Amino acid sequence: VVEPAMAPKLKQSSLHSFLLSTSPNPDGCATITRPIPASAQAPPISSSVSPAAAADYERARQDNIRRNRDFLQKLGIPAGPLAPKPHFPPPLPPAGRGPKRRRSLPSRPPSSPLPLRRSTRNRSLPAPSPDGDEEDAGEATETPSPAYVDSSVFQYACEATPGDLPTLPPPPSSSPISGFRVTGKALRNPSLPKIYTVDVLRVKETRVLVAAGGHGGFISIFGADLVEEGSRDAHPQREIEGPLLSWKGSRSWVSGVLFVEENPMLLVSSSNDGGVVIWDVSKQPSLASSSSSRAPPVVAESKGLHSGGIFSMHRRGCSVATASKDSSVGISTLKVDGQLVVERTISGHHQGVIRGICFGETQYVLADCGADGRICILDARLPEPCTLTITSNHLSHINTVEWCPSDNFLLLSASKDPILRLHDIRNSREPVHELQGHVPSNARICNQIYRPTFVGYGTMVATPGPGSKKISMYSVGSGKLTSQGMIGYDANLVFFTEHNAQASLWTAGKQINQLTALRSGTPS
């Protein structure tokens, strides 16, 4: 005789054994039954169980049923009167017995108020979304960024020590500059046949980085060794040196390139497409990169500064000024992280394209020039910034204007006509001097834009001469031509650097050449 156990709690060893020992009851409750083999079954006999014991047993049974139902509901398995009964397909006949019958698909069980649980073990996992949003999983993934490595520019500059970083130019030497001599290697990139802008930054006592931009939107950075003044050139035949780094930085021609002195690995460029870009030239794409571009990474970019192309750009400290074809001047601030923040746009003071821009002694005072033949002095602190307008005697558009580094009242201007002009803003009706002789006498208008510059701390003016293949020198004090020298090609511009009384003039056109200074009393 198997008598019911009187234990108040029933423990299950596992969910599997629990489900095998339960079966649905027509009354909706799960009863505990344990199947007994037929050989062990005995005919039923009467049992002498008291009513009190039966009541205790019934309470224990009901408690156990309630616990089982709660447990099943926690597992998501329906239980109770509304629980659907399990449906199993009919067993197939044994193989080889009778004719083969087409197996019918099992009928779909009735809908359940609880969600269906489906196994995902055989299902491939979806690609993870960057922000965990499933709606973004179907969107097209972005093209992977190219892999960057340390650039040749960075490796070249890494040899510099902190003490070699550039400082402000010292006062002029006791011996004035009387001329220049071509020395060193010629810097050339076949992809950049016409150079319109140059900047030079010293990274070591005898080494500099030279940035160039121009035709076709190309930008190149060269490394050059400075040649000591007075030294003889051991290689009269000019050797050609290629760039450390070169890339296409714009869809149109590049109008300006500027190194950031506080971070020599940042380069600012402007172009005729109206954009200003800050490049991190310490990096370049690896040879294994899938990208076809060889451009260094972009730190920041400003395309909404102007509605027209940018004709020129200048920098003073952290302020950057741009002159545009949309007849406006943009003033921006270059942040420490390389971001460019637009501070102000000045317009209405010129008719037509503004072609040249230059900061004065501070970042608030500027001079610009335009296609209307006028020079304007601007004070960016004022609501009406144009404080002076100079109507020049140039025969064509004024392309460049530059402040004298030793005289805050003196300006140099140039156009395509063969005469340079010096202006004193205190008396601007007539120019102080008209500098002529650097262009062949039969030329009334030059066939190219050219840019002169002050040298020798503002005591001299150096200029190329279109059609002459020469560099000419003028005295600022007298306005007279003091010297000329052949360089073998027509340069578009000249750029002057001086450090610790070591002066160099850089000429640029189809290539870049370094010229060392000749001092009075020094044999040429």
C-alpha positions in Angstrom: 0.0 0.0 0.0 1.4 3.4 -1.0 0.2 6.0 1.5 0.4 9.7 0.9 3.3 11.5 2.4 2.5 14.2 5.0 5.4 16.5 4.2 4.3 20.2 4.2 6.7 21.1 1.3 7.6 19.3 -1.9 11.0 19.9 -3.4 11.8 19.4 -7.2 15.3 18.3 -8.2 15.0 20.0 -11.7 12.5 21.5 -14.1 12.8 18.4 -16.2 11.8 16.0 -13.4 9.2 18.6 -12.3 7.4 18.5 -15.7 7.5 14.7 -15.9 5.8 14.4 -12.6 2.9 16.8 -13.4 0.0 16.4 -15.8 -2.9 18.7 -16.5 -6.1 18.0 -14.7 -9.6 18.7 -16.2 -10.3 21.0 -13.3 -7.4 23.2 -14.3 -5.0 22.3 -11.4 -1.8 20.4 -11.8 -1.8 17.3 -9.6 1.3 15.4 -8.4 1.3 11.8 -9.7 4.1 9.3 -9.9 3.6 6.4 -12.3 3.9 3.0 -10.7 4.9 -0.1 -12.8 2.1 -2.5 -13.5 4.0 -5.4 -11.8 4.1 -3.4 -8.6 0.5 -2.4 -8.6 -1.8 -4.1 -6.0 -5.6 -4.2 -5.9 -7.0 -1.3 -4.0 -7.8 -1.8 -0.3 -9.4 0.3 2.2 -7.3 2.8 4.1 -8.1 3.9 7.6 -7.2 7.7 7.4 -8.8 10.1 9.8 -10.7 13.2 8.5 -8.2 15.6 10.2 -5.3 13.9 8.5 -7.2 14.1 5.2 -7.8 17.9 5.7 -4.1 18.5 6.4 -3.2 16.6 3.3 -5.6 18.5 1.2 -4.2 21.9 2.4 -0.7 20.7 1.7 -1.7 19.6 -1.8 -3.4 22.9 -2.6 -0.3 24.8 -1.3 1.9 22.7 -3.5 -0.4 23.2 -6.5 -0.3 27.0 -6.0 3.5 27.0 -5.8 3.8 25.0 -8.9 1.4 27.3 -10.8 3.4 30.4 -9.7 6.6 28.7 -10.7 5.3 27.9 -14.2 4.1 31.4 -14.7 7.5 32.8 -13.8 8.9 30.6 -16.6 6.4 31.9 -19.1 4.6 28.6 -19.3 0.8 29.1 -19.2 -1.1 27.2 -16.5 -4.7 27.2 -15.3 -8.0 26.9 -16.9 -7.0 29.0 -20.0 -3.8 27.1 -20.7 -3.7 25.4 -24.1 -3.3 21.7 -24.0 -0.1 20.5 -25.7 -0.5 19.2 -29.2 1.7 16.5 -30.6 1.7 15.2 -34.2 0.5 11.6 -34.7 3.3 9.0 -34.6 4.6 7.9 -38.0 4.3 4.2 -38.9 7.4 2.1 -38.6 9.7 2.0 -41.6 8.9 -0.8 -44.0 5.4 -1.3 -42.9 2.6 -0.5 -45.3 2.5 2.2 -48.0 4.3 5.4 -47.4 2.0 8.3 -46.5 2.7 11.9 -46.8 3.2 13.3 -43.4 0.9 16.1 -42.5 2.2 19.3 -40.9 1.2 19.7 -37.3 -1.7 22.1 -36.8 -0.8 25.5 -35.4 -1.6 25.7 -31.7 -4.2 28.2 -30.6 -3.0 31.8 -29.9 -1.7 32.4 -26.5 -2.0 35.6 -24.5 1.7 35.3 -23.7 4.5 36.1 -26.2 6.1 33.2 -28.0 9.6 32.2 -27.0 11.8 31.3 -29.9 15.3 29.9 -29.7 18.1 32.1 -31.1 20.8 29.4 -30.9 20.8 28.7 -34.6 20.2 32.3 -35.6 23.1 34.6 -36.6 23.4 37.7 -34.5 22.7 41.1 -36.1 25.6 43.5 -36.6 25.9 45.8 -33.5 24.9 49.4 -33.9 27.3 52.1 -32.7 24.7 53.7 -30.4 22.6 50.6 -29.7 19.6 51.8 -31.8 18.2 49.0 -33.9 16.8 51.5 -36.4 20.3 52.5 -37.4 21.4 48.9 -38.1 20.0 49.1 -41.6 21.7 52.3 -42.5 24.8 52.3 -44.8 28.1 52.3 -42.9 30.5 55.1 -43.5 33.7 54.6 -45.5 36.5 53.8 -43.1 39.0 56.6 -42.5 42.4 56.0 -44.0 45.2 54.8 -41.8 47.7 57.5 -40.9 51.4 57.2 -40.0 54.0 59.8 -38.9 54.7 62.0 -41.9 58.1 62.9 -43.4 57.5 66.5 -42.2 57.1 65.3 -38.6 60.2 63.2 -38.8 62.1 66.1 -40.3 61.0 68.5 -37.6 61.5 66.0 -34.7 65.2 66.6 -34.9 64.6 70.1 -33.6 65.1 70.9 -29.9 63.0 73.4 -27.9 65.8 76.0 -28.0 65.7 75.9 -31.8 62.1 77.1 -32.2 61.6 80.4 -34.0 61.8 83.8 -32.2 61.0 87.3 -33.1 63.5 88.8 -35.7 66.3 90.8 -34.1 67.1 94.4 -35.1 69.0 94.8 -38.3 72.7 94.1 -38.4 75.2 97.0 -38.3 76.0 96.2 -41.9 73.0 96.8 -44.2 71.9 94.3 -46.8 73.3 95.2 -50.2 71.9 92.3 -52.2 71.4 88.5 -52.4 73.1 85.5 -53.8 71.4 82.3 -55.0 72.5 79.3 -52.8 71.4 75.9 -51.8 69.1 73.5 -53.6 66.1 74.4 -55.7 62.8 73.1 -54.3 60.4 71.8 -56.9 57.3 69.7 -57.3 56.3 68.8 -60.9 52.6 68.7 -59.7 53.0 72.4 -58.7 54.3 74.2 -61.8 53.0 77.7 -60.6 53.5 78.8 -57.0 51.3 81.6 -55.7 52.0 81.6 -52.0 54.9 80.6 -49.6 55.5 80.4 -45.9 58.8 79.5 -44.1 59.2 78.2 -40.6 62.4 77.5 -38.8 62.4 74.2 -36.9 66.2 74.0 -36.2 69.1 76.4 -36.1 70.0 75.4 -39.7 66.8 73.9 -40.9 63.4 75.2 -42.1 60.1 74.0 -43.4 58.9 75.6 -46.6 55.2 75.4 -47.5 54.0 76.3 -51.0 50.6 76.4 -52.7 49.2 77.4 -56.0 48.1 76.1 -59.4 45.7 73.1 -59.5 45.0 73.2 -55.7 48.2 71.5 -54.8 50.1 72.1 -51.5 53.7 71.0 -50.9 56.0 71.1 -47.9 59.8 71.0 -48.4 62.7 70.7 -46.0 65.7 73.0 -46.5 69.0 73.6 -44.9 69.9 77.3 -44.4 73.1 78.5 -46.0 75.3 80.7 -43.9 75.8 84.3 -45.1 79.1 84.9 -46.8 79.7 81.2 -47.5 80.6 80.2 -51.0 78.3 77.9 -52.9 80.1 74.7 -53.6 77.5 73.6 -56.2 76.9 76.3 -58.8 74.6 73.8 -60.6 71.4 73.8 -58.7 70.3 70.4 -57.4 66.6 69.7 -57.3 65.0 68.7 -54.0 61.5 67.2 -53.9 58.8 67.8 -51.3 58.5 66.0 -48.0 54.8 65.9 -48.4 52.5 67.0 -51.2 48.7 66.7 -51.8 45.8 68.2 -53.6 44.2 70.5 -51.0 41.5 72.2 -53.1 39.4 72.0 -56.2 40.8 75.4 -57.3 44.1 77.3 -56.9 45.5 77.8 -53.4 45.8 81.5 -52.4 47.5 81.2 -49.0 49.5 78.8 -46.8 50.5 79.7 -43.2 52.3 77.7 -40.6 51.0 78.1 -37.0 54.1 79.1 -35.0 52.6 77.8 -31.7 52.2 74.4 -33.3 54.5 73.9 -36.4 52.6 70.7 -37.4 49.4 72.8 -38.2 49.2 74.4 -41.6 46.4 76.8 -42.6 45.4 77.0 -46.3 43.0 79.2 -48.2 41.9 78.8 -51.8 39.8 80.1 -54.7 36.9 77.8 -53.7 36.3 80.0 -50.7 37.4 77.5 -48.0 39.9 77.7 -45.2 41.4 74.4 -44.0 43.7 73.6 -41.1 45.8 70.5 -41.8 47.7 68.2 -39.4 50.9 67.8 -41.4 52.4 65.5 -38.7 50.4 62.6 -40.3 50.1 61.2 -43.7 48.2 58.2 -45.2 50.1 54.9 -44.9 51.1 53.2 -48.1 48.8 50.3 -47.2 45.8 52.7 -47.0 43.0 52.1 -49.4 42.4 55.8 -49.8 43.6 57.4 -53.1 44.2 60.7 -51.4 47.6 61.5 -50.0 46.3 64.5 -48.0 47.1 64.7 -44.2 44.1 64.7 -41.8 41.9 67.8 -41.6 41.7 69.4 -38.1 39.1 72.0 -39.0 37.5 73.5 -42.1 35.5 76.6 -42.8 33.5 76.8 -46.0 30.9 79.3 -45.1 33.2 82.2 -44.4 32.9 83.7 -47.9 30.5 83.3 -50.8 33.3 83.8 -53.3 36.9 82.7 -53.7 39.6 83.8 -51.2 42.3 85.9 -53.0 44.7 86.2 -50.1 45.2 85.4 -46.4 47.4 86.8 -43.6 47.9 86.0 -39.9 48.9 87.9 -36.8 49.1 85.8 -33.7 45.9 83.7 -33.4 44.0 86.0 -35.8 43.5 85.1 -39.4 42.3 87.6 -42.1 41.0 86.6 -45.5 40.3 88.8 -48.6 37.6 87.5 -50.9 36.1 87.9 -54.3 32.7 88.6 -52.6 34.0 92.1 -51.6 34.4 91.2 -48.0 37.2 90.7 -45.4 36.8 87.9 -42.9 38.5 87.9 -39.5 38.7 84.6 -37.6 40.4 83.3 -34.5 42.5 80.2 -34.5 42.0 78.2 -31.3 44.6 76.1 -29.5 42.9 72.9 -30.8 43.1 74.1 -34.4 39.5 75.2 -34.7 38.8 78.3 -36.7 36.1 80.6 -35.2 34.7 83.5 -37.4 34.8 86.7 -35.4 33.7 89.3 -38.0 33.0 89.9 -41.6 33.7 93.4 -43.0 32.1 94.5 -46.3 30.8 97.6 -48.2 34.2 99.5 -48.4 35.2 98.2 -51.8 33.6 97.8 -55.2 34.6 94.4 -56.6 37.1 91.9 -55.6 39.4 92.4 -52.5 42.7 91.1 -53.6 45.2 91.7 -50.7 45.1 91.8 -46.9 47.7 92.5 -44.3 47.7 92.9 -40.5 49.5 96.0 -39.0 51.2 96.1 -35.7 48.2 94.6 -33.9 45.5 92.1 -34.8 43.0 94.9 -34.9 44.5 97.1 -37.6 44.6 95.9 -41.2 45.1 97.2 -44.7 43.4 95.8 -47.7 43.4 96.5 -51.5 41.1 95.8 -54.3 40.2 95.7 -57.9 38.7 99.2 -57.6 42.3 100.6 -57.2 41.8 101.6 -53.6 43.6 100.8 -50.3 41.5 100.8 -47.1 42.8 101.0 -43.5 40.5 99.0 -41.2 40.1 99.0 -37.4 38.2 95.8 -36.5 37.2 97.3 -33.1 35.0 100.0 -34.6 31.4 99.6 -35.8 32.4 101.3 -39.0 35.9 99.8 -39.5 37.1 101.6 -42.6 39.0 104.6 -41.1 40.9 105.7 -44.3 40.7 105.1 -48.1 43.7 105.7 -50.3 43.0 106.2 -54.0 46.2 105.0 -55.7 47.7 105.9 -59.1 48.1 102.3 -60.2 47.1 101.5 -63.7 45.3 98.3 -62.9 43.9 96.3 -60.0 46.0 96.4 -56.8 47.0 92.9 -56.0 49.1 93.2 -52.8 49.6 95.5 -49.9 52.1 95.2 -47.0 52.9 97.2 -43.9 56.5 98.2 -43.3 57.9 96.3 -40.2 59.8 99.3 -38.9 57.3 102.1 -39.7 53.6 101.7 -38.7 52.6 104.5 -41.1 54.2 103.1 -44.3 52.5 100.8 -46.8 53.8 99.1 -50.0 51.4 98.4 -52.9 51.8 96.5 -56.2 49.6 95.9 -59.2 50.3 94.6 -62.7 51.8 97.9 -63.8 55.6 98.3 -63.7 55.7 100.7 -60.7 55.6 99.9 -57.0 54.3 102.6 -54.6 55.1 103.5 -51.0 52.3 105.3 -49.1 52.3 107.3 -45.8 48.8 107.0 -44.2 49.4 110.4 -42.5 49.5 112.1 -45.9 48.0 109.7 -48.5 47.3 112.1 -51.3 50.5 111.2 -53.1 52.8 108.2 -52.7 56.1 108.8 -50.8 58.1 107.0 -53.5 57.4 105.3 -56.9 59.8 102.4 -57.4 60.5 101.5 -61.0 63.2 99.7 -63.0 62.5 96.1 -62.1 60.4 95.5 -65.2 61.7 95.9 -68.8 61.1 99.5 -69.9 58.9 98.5 -72.9 56.4 96.8 -70.6 53.3 98.9 -69.7 51.4 96.1 -68.0 52.9 92.9 -66.7 51.6 89.6 -67.8 51.5 88.1 -64.3 50.7 89.0 -60.7 53.9 89.5 -58.6 54.4 90.2 -55.0 57.3 92.3 -53.5 58.2 92.5 -49.9 60.2 94.5 -47.3 63.6 93.2 -46.3 66.3 94.2 -43.8 63.7 95.1 -41.1 62.0 97.5 -43.5 65.0 99.4 -44.9 64.8 97.8 -48.3 62.2 96.5 -50.8 62.9 93.3 -52.8 60.8 92.5 -55.9 60.7 90.1 -58.8 60.4 91.7 -62.3 58.1 89.9 -64.8 59.9 89.5 -68.1 63.4 90.3 -66.5 64.2 87.0 -64.7 65.8 89.2 -62.0 65.4 90.2 -58.4 65.7 94.0 -57.8 66.4 95.9 -54.6 65.2 99.4 -53.7 66.0 101.7 -50.8 63.0 102.6 -48.7 64.6 105.9 -47.6 65.5 107.2 -51.1 63.3 105.1 -53.4 66.2 104.3 -55.6 67.2 101.0 -57.2 70.3 99.7 -55.4 71.0 96.3 -56.9 69.7 93.6 -59.3 70.6 89.9 -59.8 69.7 87.2 -62.2 67.9 84.1 -61.0 67.2 82.5 -64.4 63.3 82.6 -64.3 60.4 84.9 -63.6 59.4 84.6 -60.0 55.8 85.3 -58.9 56.8 86.4 -55.4 59.6 86.9 -52.8 59.5 86.0 -49.1 62.0 87.3 -46.5 63.2 85.6 -43.3 65.7 86.7 -40.7 66.9 85.0 -37.6 69.9 85.9 -35.4 71.2 88.2 -38.2 70.9 85.3 -40.7 68.8 86.8 -43.6 67.4 84.8 -46.5 65.2 85.7 -49.4 63.0 83.0 -50.9 61.9 83.3 -54.6 59.0 81.3 -55.9 57.6 80.7 -59.4 58.0 77.3 -61.1 60.3 76.4 -58.2 61.6 77.9 -54.9 65.2 79.2 -54.5 67.0 80.3 -51.4 69.1 83.5 -51.6 71.5 84.5 -48.8 72.1 88.1 -48.0 75.1 90.1 -49.1 76.2 92.8 -46.6 78.0 96.0 -47.4 81.7 95.3 -47.3 81.2 91.6 -48.0 82.7 90.3 -51.3 80.1 89.0 -53.7 
